Amino acid sequence: MAQRHNSFGPVKGPIVGSYLPIAASQYFKFNSGAFGYMDSSGHFTGNLTATQNIWGWALAPKSVAASSALTYWVSSSTAAADELFIIHSISTVFAMPTLDSTYIAARVGELCDLIAVNDGTGQTANLAASTQDILRVVGGDIALDIVHVCMNDNELQKDT
């Protein structure tokens, strides 16, 4: 099996967004990012498993020194103390790993969910089962088990 990429994120389409405040203690994998939503205070919060809405993709900071054992960045324990650039475009295509290594071309057009915990390990696409349907599969790389997704415009968060 081919080796998986260590970074994921936007691969095609517009990079439209803005810098927004981040909720307290949010973990983001270095050189990657995460899908998320806006909490009731207007702070970007990473999507976890079974989150029903999606607002955008936070671009995580680049990795620290190569000698560091850290693989993630965590926001301040004070909400809104940090800001990240959040992509908020339904036309942007994002690359991400699959949970179950089942990407095949026939999945293009299907909806899928995210599997994630707030610990810096990164988000994965769950192609085998979907109940929240926050992402739409638009392509991928079979050899690398990478799926290309867009945000499902029917599940975009409408308010905070």
HELIX and SHEET records of a PDB file:
HELIX    1   1 ALA A  105  ARG A  107  5                                   3    
HELIX    2   2 ASP A  153  GLU A  155  5                                   3    
SHEET    1   A 6 GLY A   9  LYS A  12  0                                        
SHEET    2   A 6 VAL A  93  PRO A  97 -1                                        
SHEET    3   A 6 ILE A 146  MET A 151 -1                                        
SHEET    4   A 6 LEU A 135  ASP A 141 -1                                        
SHEET    5   A 6 LEU A 111  ILE A 115 -1                                        
SHEET    6   A 6 THR A 124  ASN A 126 -1                                        
SHEET    1   B 5 GLY A  17  PRO A  21  0                                        
SHEET    2   B 5 GLU A  83  ILE A  87 -1                                        
SHEET    3   B 5 GLY A  56  LEU A  59 -1                                        
SHEET    4   B 5 GLY A  33  MET A  38 -1                                        
SHEET    5   B 5 PHE A  44  GLY A  46 -1                                        
SHEET    1   C 2 TYR A  27  LYS A  29  0                                        
SHEET    2   C 2 TYR A  72  VAL A  74 -1                                        
END                                                                             
